[in-house]
Amino acid sequence: MAVPKRKVSRARRDKRRSEVDKLSAPAFSTCESCGELKVPHRICKACGFYKGREIIAVKEA
């Protein structure tokens, strides 16, 4: 039967049990004016709108 040779320290045990290494998906929301995905609480890069108002003028490419 396999038996550990040394006691696992509390720090090593707790690092393994923690959820620090797990990645979380970035949050996205849809723009109200154009429907593109954008980061919440930021100006939409596609149309330049924020909360229904045009903040910056975006050049059409």
PyMOL Python script that loads the backbone (N, CA, C, O; Angstrom):
from pymol import cmd

cmd.read_pdbstr("""\
ATOM      1  N   MET A   1       0.827  -1.177   0.000  1.00  0.00           N
ATOM      2  CA  MET A   1       0.000   0.000   0.000  1.00  0.00           C
ATOM      3  C   MET A   1       0.878   1.249   0.000  1.00  0.00           C
ATOM      4  O   MET A   1       1.876   1.306   0.718  1.00  0.00           O
ATOM      5  N   ALA A   2       0.512   2.250  -0.802  1.00  0.00           N
ATOM      6  CA  ALA A   2       1.291   3.475  -0.889  1.00  0.00           C
ATOM      7  C   ALA A   2       1.016   4.365   0.321  1.00  0.00           C
ATOM      8  O   ALA A   2      -0.132   4.667   0.647  1.00  0.00           O
ATOM      9  N   VAL A   3       2.090   4.771   0.969  1.00  0.00           N
ATOM     10  CA  VAL A   3       1.976   5.617   2.152  1.00  0.00           C
ATOM     11  C   VAL A   3       2.891   6.815   1.957  1.00  0.00           C
ATOM     12  O   VAL A   3       4.024   6.642   1.507  1.00  0.00           O
ATOM     13  N   PRO A   4       2.438   8.037   2.283  1.00  0.00           N
ATOM     14  CA  PRO A   4       3.295   9.214   2.133  1.00  0.00           C
ATOM     15  C   PRO A   4       4.530   9.112   3.027  1.00  0.00           C
ATOM     16  O   PRO A   4       4.456   8.661   4.170  1.00  0.00           O
ATOM     17  N   LYS A   5       5.670   9.546   2.475  1.00  0.00           N
ATOM     18  CA  LYS A   5       6.913   9.477   3.244  1.00  0.00           C
ATOM     19  C   LYS A   5       6.996  10.609   4.267  1.00  0.00           C
ATOM     20  O   LYS A   5       7.531  10.434   5.362  1.00  0.00           O
ATOM     21  N   ARG A   6       6.452  11.783   3.890  1.00  0.00           N
ATOM     22  CA  ARG A   6       6.470  12.937   4.785  1.00  0.00           C
ATOM     23  C   ARG A   6       5.092  13.580   4.854  1.00  0.00           C
ATOM     24  O   ARG A   6       4.267  13.438   3.951  1.00  0.00           O
ATOM     25  N   LYS A   7       4.873  14.288   5.952  1.00  0.00           N
ATOM     26  CA  LYS A   7       3.605  14.995   6.133  1.00  0.00           C
ATOM     27  C   LYS A   7       3.526  16.161   5.135  1.00  0.00           C
ATOM     28  O   LYS A   7       4.507  16.875   4.931  1.00  0.00           O
ATOM     29  N   VAL A   8       2.364  16.344   4.522  1.00  0.00           N
ATOM     30  CA  VAL A   8       2.158  17.466   3.613  1.00  0.00           C
ATOM     31  C   VAL A   8       1.888  18.700   4.463  1.00  0.00           C
ATOM     32  O   VAL A   8       1.007  18.697   5.323  1.00  0.00           O
ATOM     33  N   SER A   9       2.663  19.760   4.211  1.00  0.00           N
ATOM     34  CA  SER A   9       2.522  20.968   5.021  1.00  0.00           C
ATOM     35  C   SER A   9       1.170  21.636   4.770  1.00  0.00           C
ATOM     36  O   SER A   9       0.521  21.397   3.752  1.00  0.00           O
ATOM     37  N   ARG A  10       0.766  22.472   5.715  1.00  0.00           N
ATOM     38  CA  ARG A  10      -0.515  23.171   5.581  1.00  0.00           C
ATOM     39  C   ARG A  10      -0.512  24.081   4.356  1.00  0.00           C
ATOM     40  O   ARG A  10      -1.519  24.187   3.656  1.00  0.00           O
ATOM     41  N   ALA A  11       0.614  24.734   4.101  1.00  0.00           N
ATOM     42  CA  ALA A  11       0.687  25.647   2.957  1.00  0.00           C
ATOM     43  C   ALA A  11       0.517  24.886   1.642  1.00  0.00           C
ATOM     44  O   ALA A  11      -0.240  25.315   0.772  1.00  0.00           O
ATOM     45  N   ARG A  12       1.212  23.767   1.493  1.00  0.00           N
ATOM     46  CA  ARG A  12       1.114  22.976   0.263  1.00  0.00           C
ATOM     47  C   ARG A  12      -0.294  22.386   0.110  1.00  0.00           C
ATOM     48  O   ARG A  12      -0.850  22.364  -0.989  1.00  0.00           O
ATOM     49  N   ARG A  13      -0.851  21.920   1.201  1.00  0.00           N
ATOM     50  CA  ARG A  13      -2.200  21.354   1.165  1.00  0.00           C
ATOM     51  C   ARG A  13      -3.227  22.420   0.782  1.00  0.00           C
ATOM     52  O   ARG A  13      -4.100  22.180  -0.052  1.00  0.00           O
ATOM     53  N   ASP A  14      -3.116  23.594   1.395  1.00  0.00           N
ATOM     54  CA  ASP A  14      -4.090  24.645   1.144  1.00  0.00           C
ATOM     55  C   ASP A  14      -3.944  25.234  -0.255  1.00  0.00           C
ATOM     56  O   ASP A  14      -4.939  25.640  -0.854  1.00  0.00           O
ATOM     57  N   LYS A  15      -2.711  25.288  -0.791  1.00  0.00           N
ATOM     58  CA  LYS A  15      -2.522  25.752  -2.168  1.00  0.00           C
ATOM     59  C   LYS A  15      -3.223  24.816  -3.147  1.00  0.00           C
ATOM     60  O   LYS A  15      -3.823  25.260  -4.126  1.00  0.00           O
ATOM     61  N   ARG A  16      -3.142  23.549  -2.879  1.00  0.00           N
ATOM     62  CA  ARG A  16      -3.793  22.573  -3.750  1.00  0.00           C
ATOM     63  C   ARG A  16      -5.315  22.698  -3.661  1.00  0.00           C
ATOM     64  O   ARG A  16      -6.006  22.560  -4.671  1.00  0.00           O
ATOM     65  N   ARG A  17      -5.826  22.950  -2.501  1.00  0.00           N
ATOM     66  CA  ARG A  17      -7.269  23.025  -2.308  1.00  0.00           C
ATOM     67  C   ARG A  17      -7.873  24.356  -2.758  1.00  0.00           C
ATOM     68  O   ARG A  17      -9.075  24.439  -3.010  1.00  0.00           O
ATOM     69  N   SER A  18      -7.045  25.389  -2.859  1.00  0.00           N
ATOM     70  CA  SER A  18      -7.572  26.711  -3.199  1.00  0.00           C
ATOM     71  C   SER A  18      -7.977  26.770  -4.666  1.00  0.00           C
ATOM     72  O   SER A  18      -7.593  25.920  -5.469  1.00  0.00           O
ATOM     73  N   GLU A  19      -8.740  27.764  -4.988  1.00  0.00           N
ATOM     74  CA  GLU A  19      -9.191  27.944  -6.362  1.00  0.00           C
ATOM     75  C   GLU A  19      -8.439  29.078  -7.040  1.00  0.00           C
ATOM     76  O   GLU A  19      -8.957  29.700  -7.967  1.00  0.00           O
ATOM     77  N   VAL A  20      -7.224  29.352  -6.586  1.00  0.00           N
ATOM     78  CA  VAL A  20      -6.434  30.454  -7.116  1.00  0.00           C
ATOM     79  C   VAL A  20      -6.025  30.190  -8.567  1.00  0.00           C
ATOM     80  O   VAL A  20      -6.014  31.113  -9.381  1.00  0.00           O
ATOM     81  N   ASP A  21      -5.692  28.955  -8.892  1.00  0.00           N
ATOM     82  CA  ASP A  21      -5.183  28.644 -10.212  1.00  0.00           C
ATOM     83  C   ASP A  21      -6.271  28.555 -11.271  1.00  0.00           C
ATOM     84  O   ASP A  21      -5.964  28.511 -12.462  1.00  0.00           O
ATOM     85  N   LYS A  22      -7.533  28.527 -10.864  1.00  0.00           N
ATOM     86  CA  LYS A  22      -8.611  28.371 -11.830  1.00  0.00           C
ATOM     87  C   LYS A  22      -8.883  29.692 -12.528  1.00  0.00           C
ATOM     88  O   LYS A  22      -8.939  30.742 -11.887  1.00  0.00           O
ATOM     89  N   LEU A  23      -9.050  29.638 -13.838  1.00  0.00           N
ATOM     90  CA  LEU A  23      -9.317  30.832 -14.623  1.00  0.00           C
ATOM     91  C   LEU A  23     -10.813  31.097 -14.681  1.00  0.00           C
ATOM     92  O   LEU A  23     -11.624  30.171 -14.686  1.00  0.00           O
ATOM     93  N   SER A  24     -11.160  32.360 -14.723  1.00  0.00           N
ATOM     94  CA  SER A  24     -12.561  32.721 -14.898  1.00  0.00           C
ATOM     95  C   SER A  24     -12.724  33.392 -16.256  1.00  0.00           C
ATOM     96  O   SER A  24     -11.823  34.082 -16.732  1.00  0.00           O
ATOM     97  N   ALA A  25     -13.870  33.183 -16.865  1.00  0.00           N
ATOM     98  CA  ALA A  25     -14.120  33.771 -18.177  1.00  0.00           C
ATOM     99  C   ALA A  25     -14.346  35.271 -18.024  1.00  0.00           C
ATOM    100  O   ALA A  25     -14.975  35.702 -17.057  1.00  0.00           O
ATOM    101  N   PRO A  26     -13.842  36.073 -18.964  1.00  0.00           N
ATOM    102  CA  PRO A  26     -14.058  37.514 -18.865  1.00  0.00           C
ATOM    103  C   PRO A  26     -15.521  37.868 -19.074  1.00  0.00           C
ATOM    104  O   PRO A  26     -16.225  37.208 -19.838  1.00  0.00           O
ATOM    105  N   ALA A  27     -15.969  38.905 -18.397  1.00  0.00           N
ATOM    106  CA  ALA A  27     -17.363  39.327 -18.502  1.00  0.00           C
ATOM    107  C   ALA A  27     -17.555  40.159 -19.764  1.00  0.00           C
ATOM    108  O   ALA A  27     -16.717  40.999 -20.093  1.00  0.00           O
ATOM    109  N   PHE A  28     -18.648  39.927 -20.463  1.00  0.00           N
ATOM    110  CA  PHE A  28     -19.003  40.706 -21.639  1.00  0.00           C
ATOM    111  C   PHE A  28     -20.470  41.055 -21.565  1.00  0.00           C
ATOM    112  O   PHE A  28     -21.267  40.329 -20.971  1.00  0.00           O
ATOM    113  N   SER A  29     -20.819  42.169 -22.173  1.00  0.00           N
ATOM    114  CA  SER A  29     -22.220  42.546 -22.326  1.00  0.00           C
ATOM    115  C   SER A  29     -22.405  43.014 -23.760  1.00  0.00           C
ATOM    116  O   SER A  29     -21.430  43.265 -24.470  1.00  0.00           O
ATOM    117  N   THR A  30     -23.653  43.132 -24.182  1.00  0.00           N
ATOM    118  CA  THR A  30     -23.908  43.576 -25.551  1.00  0.00           C
ATOM    119  C   THR A  30     -24.166  45.074 -25.554  1.00  0.00           C
ATOM    120  O   THR A  30     -24.766  45.619 -24.627  1.00  0.00           O
ATOM    121  N   CYS A  31     -23.710  45.720 -26.596  1.00  0.00           N
ATOM    122  CA  CYS A  31     -23.910  47.155 -26.771  1.00  0.00           C
ATOM    123  C   CYS A  31     -25.389  47.402 -27.071  1.00  0.00           C
ATOM    124  O   CYS A  31     -26.004  46.678 -27.852  1.00  0.00           O
ATOM    125  N   GLU A  32     -25.947  48.434 -26.440  1.00  0.00           N
ATOM    126  CA  GLU A  32     -27.363  48.734 -26.636  1.00  0.00           C
ATOM    127  C   GLU A  32     -27.652  49.261 -28.045  1.00  0.00           C
ATOM    128  O   GLU A  32     -28.737  49.038 -28.581  1.00  0.00           O
ATOM    129  N   SER A  33     -26.683  49.959 -28.641  1.00  0.00           N
ATOM    130  CA  SER A  33     -26.956  50.588 -29.936  1.00  0.00           C
ATOM    131  C   SER A  33     -26.593  49.701 -31.121  1.00  0.00           C
ATOM    132  O   SER A  33     -27.340  49.656 -32.098  1.00  0.00           O
ATOM    133  N   CYS A  34     -25.462  48.994 -31.059  1.00  0.00           N
ATOM    134  CA  CYS A  34     -25.052  48.208 -32.229  1.00  0.00           C
ATOM    135  C   CYS A  34     -25.118  46.705 -32.009  1.00  0.00           C
ATOM    136  O   CYS A  34     -25.103  45.950 -32.981  1.00  0.00           O
ATOM    137  N   GLY A  35     -25.192  46.248 -30.769  1.00  0.00           N
ATOM    138  CA  GLY A  35     -25.311  44.824 -30.490  1.00  0.00           C
ATOM    139  C   GLY A  35     -23.990  44.074 -30.420  1.00  0.00           C
ATOM    140  O   GLY A  35     -23.991  42.853 -30.264  1.00  0.00           O
ATOM    141  N   GLU A  36     -22.872  44.765 -30.532  1.00  0.00           N
ATOM    142  CA  GLU A  36     -21.557  44.129 -30.438  1.00  0.00           C
ATOM    143  C   GLU A  36     -21.258  43.757 -28.985  1.00  0.00           C
ATOM    144  O   GLU A  36     -21.800  44.362 -28.060  1.00  0.00           O
ATOM    145  N   LEU A  37     -20.394  42.759 -28.791  1.00  0.00           N
ATOM    146  CA  LEU A  37     -19.940  42.414 -27.447  1.00  0.00           C
ATOM    147  C   LEU A  37     -18.935  43.453 -26.991  1.00  0.00           C
ATOM    148  O   LEU A  37     -18.069  43.875 -27.757  1.00  0.00           O
ATOM    149  N   LYS A  38     -19.057  43.868 -25.719  1.00  0.00           N
ATOM    150  CA  LYS A  38     -18.138  44.849 -25.157  1.00  0.00           C
ATOM    151  C   LYS A  38     -17.932  44.550 -23.685  1.00  0.00           C
ATOM    152  O   LYS A  38     -18.703  43.809 -23.077  1.00  0.00           O
ATOM    153  N   VAL A  39     -16.896  45.128 -23.123  1.00  0.00           N
ATOM    154  CA  VAL A  39     -16.617  44.992 -21.697  1.00  0.00           C
ATOM    155  C   VAL A  39     -17.597  45.900 -20.950  1.00  0.00           C
ATOM    156  O   VAL A  39     -17.805  47.038 -21.372  1.00  0.00           O
ATOM    157  N   PRO A  40     -18.199  45.438 -19.863  1.00  0.00           N
ATOM    158  CA  PRO A  40     -19.160  46.273 -19.142  1.00  0.00           C
ATOM    159  C   PRO A  40     -18.533  47.569 -18.621  1.00  0.00           C
ATOM    160  O   PRO A  40     -17.359  47.591 -18.252  1.00  0.00           O
ATOM    161  N   HIS A  41     -19.312  48.632 -18.594  1.00  0.00           N
ATOM    162  CA  HIS A  41     -18.910  49.945 -18.086  1.00  0.00           C
ATOM    163  C   HIS A  41     -17.774  50.555 -18.898  1.00  0.00           C
ATOM    164  O   HIS A  41     -16.961  51.307 -18.360  1.00  0.00           O
ATOM    165  N   ARG A  42     -17.711  50.240 -20.177  1.00  0.00           N
ATOM    166  CA  ARG A  42     -16.720  50.822 -21.081  1.00  0.00           C
ATOM    167  C   ARG A  42     -17.431  51.295 -22.346  1.00  0.00           C
ATOM    168  O   ARG A  42     -18.528  50.837 -22.665  1.00  0.00           O
ATOM    169  N   ILE A  43     -16.792  52.214 -23.056  1.00  0.00           N
ATOM    170  CA  ILE A  43     -17.332  52.686 -24.333  1.00  0.00           C
ATOM    171  C   ILE A  43     -17.203  51.565 -25.352  1.00  0.00           C
ATOM    172  O   ILE A  43     -16.203  50.848 -25.375  1.00  0.00           O
ATOM    173  N   CYS A  44     -18.224  51.418 -26.195  1.00  0.00           N
ATOM    174  CA  CYS A  44     -18.200  50.399 -27.243  1.00  0.00           C
ATOM    175  C   CYS A  44     -17.169  50.809 -28.296  1.00  0.00           C
ATOM    176  O   CYS A  44     -17.210  51.929 -28.804  1.00  0.00           O
ATOM    177  N   LYS A  45     -16.257  49.912 -28.618  1.00  0.00           N
ATOM    178  CA  LYS A  45     -15.219  50.213 -29.609  1.00  0.00           C
ATOM    179  C   LYS A  45     -15.776  50.235 -31.025  1.00  0.00           C
ATOM    180  O   LYS A  45     -15.198  50.862 -31.913  1.00  0.00           O
ATOM    181  N   ALA A  46     -16.889  49.558 -31.236  1.00  0.00           N
ATOM    182  CA  ALA A  46     -17.449  49.479 -32.583  1.00  0.00           C
ATOM    183  C   ALA A  46     -18.198  50.755 -32.967  1.00  0.00           C
ATOM    184  O   ALA A  46     -18.064  51.233 -34.094  1.00  0.00           O
ATOM    185  N   CYS A  47     -18.990  51.312 -32.035  1.00  0.00           N
ATOM    186  CA  CYS A  47     -19.823  52.462 -32.395  1.00  0.00           C
ATOM    187  C   CYS A  47     -19.530  53.719 -31.582  1.00  0.00           C
ATOM    188  O   CYS A  47     -19.947  54.806 -31.981  1.00  0.00           O
ATOM    189  N   GLY A  48     -18.822  53.608 -30.449  1.00  0.00           N
ATOM    190  CA  GLY A  48     -18.487  54.784 -29.645  1.00  0.00           C
ATOM    191  C   GLY A  48     -19.576  55.219 -28.687  1.00  0.00           C
ATOM    192  O   GLY A  48     -19.499  56.320 -28.141  1.00  0.00           O
ATOM    193  N   PHE A  49     -20.596  54.392 -28.459  1.00  0.00           N
ATOM    194  CA  PHE A  49     -21.698  54.751 -27.571  1.00  0.00           C
ATOM    195  C   PHE A  49     -21.461  54.191 -26.176  1.00  0.00           C
ATOM    196  O   PHE A  49     -20.817  53.155 -26.009  1.00  0.00           O
ATOM    197  N   TYR A  50     -21.997  54.899 -25.168  1.00  0.00           N
ATOM    198  CA  TYR A  50     -21.995  54.431 -23.787  1.00  0.00           C
ATOM    199  C   TYR A  50     -23.286  54.907 -23.139  1.00  0.00           C
ATOM    200  O   TYR A  50     -23.563  56.107 -23.122  1.00  0.00           O
ATOM    201  N   LYS A  51     -24.069  53.993 -22.612  1.00  0.00           N
ATOM    202  CA  LYS A  51     -25.362  54.272 -21.980  1.00  0.00           C
ATOM    203  C   LYS A  51     -26.284  55.066 -22.910  1.00  0.00           C
ATOM    204  O   LYS A  51     -26.960  56.000 -22.480  1.00  0.00           O
ATOM    205  N   GLY A  52     -26.300  54.683 -24.181  1.00  0.00           N
ATOM    206  CA  GLY A  52     -27.222  55.299 -25.123  1.00  0.00           C
ATOM    207  C   GLY A  52     -26.782  56.632 -25.690  1.00  0.00           C
ATOM    208  O   GLY A  52     -27.506  57.220 -26.493  1.00  0.00           O
ATOM    209  N   ARG A  53     -25.615  57.131 -25.296  1.00  0.00           N
ATOM    210  CA  ARG A  53     -25.121  58.419 -25.798  1.00  0.00           C
ATOM    211  C   ARG A  53     -23.825  58.191 -26.565  1.00  0.00           C
ATOM    212  O   ARG A  53     -23.034  57.319 -26.207  1.00  0.00           O
ATOM    213  N   GLU A  54     -23.606  58.971 -27.618  1.00  0.00           N
ATOM    214  CA  GLU A  54     -22.363  58.864 -28.378  1.00  0.00           C
ATOM    215  C   GLU A  54     -21.282  59.644 -27.641  1.00  0.00           C
ATOM    216  O   GLU A  54     -21.408  60.851 -27.433  1.00  0.00           O
ATOM    217  N   ILE A  55     -20.242  58.960 -27.255  1.00  0.00           N
ATOM    218  CA  ILE A  55     -19.157  59.563 -26.490  1.00  0.00           C
ATOM    219  C   ILE A  55     -18.019  59.954 -27.421  1.00  0.00           C
ATOM    220  O   ILE A  55     -17.485  61.059 -27.326  1.00  0.00           O
ATOM    221  N   ILE A  56     -17.650  59.054 -28.313  1.00  0.00           N
ATOM    222  CA  ILE A  56     -16.591  59.335 -29.285  1.00  0.00           C
ATOM    223  C   ILE A  56     -17.102  59.019 -30.683  1.00  0.00           C
ATOM    224  O   ILE A  56     -17.930  58.127 -30.868  1.00  0.00           O
ATOM    225  N   ALA A  57     -16.608  59.747 -31.645  1.00  0.00           N
ATOM    226  CA  ALA A  57     -16.956  59.487 -33.025  1.00  0.00           C
ATOM    227  C   ALA A  57     -16.016  58.425 -33.576  1.00  0.00           C
ATOM    228  O   ALA A  57     -14.797  58.594 -33.546  1.00  0.00           O
ATOM    229  N   VAL A  58     -16.582  57.325 -34.082  1.00  0.00           N
ATOM    230  CA  VAL A  58     -15.781  56.229 -34.595  1.00  0.00           C
ATOM    231  C   VAL A  58     -15.815  56.280 -36.121  1.00  0.00           C
ATOM    232  O   VAL A  58     -16.880  56.384 -36.730  1.00  0.00           O
ATOM    233  N   LYS A  59     -14.632  56.204 -36.723  1.00  0.00           N
ATOM    234  CA  LYS A  59     -14.547  56.208 -38.183  1.00  0.00           C
ATOM    235  C   LYS A  59     -15.033  54.873 -38.716  1.00  0.00           C
ATOM    236  O   LYS A  59     -14.684  53.822 -38.180  1.00  0.00           O
ATOM    237  N   GLU A  60     -15.826  54.908 -39.755  1.00  0.00           N
ATOM    238  CA  GLU A  60     -16.263  53.678 -40.425  1.00  0.00           C
ATOM    239  C   GLU A  60     -15.157  53.208 -41.348  1.00  0.00           C
ATOM    240  O   GLU A  60     -14.692  53.966 -42.199  1.00  0.00           O
ATOM    241  N   ALA A  61     -14.735  51.971 -41.189  1.00  0.00           N
ATOM    242  CA  ALA A  61     -13.631  51.454 -42.001  1.00  0.00           C
ATOM    243  C   ALA A  61     -14.156  50.573 -43.114  1.00  0.00           C
ATOM    244  O   ALA A  61     -13.374  50.045 -43.905  1.00  0.00           O
TER     245      ALA A  61
END
""", "prot")
cmd.dss("prot")
cmd.show_as("cartoon", "prot")
cmd.util.cbc("prot")
cmd.orient("prot")
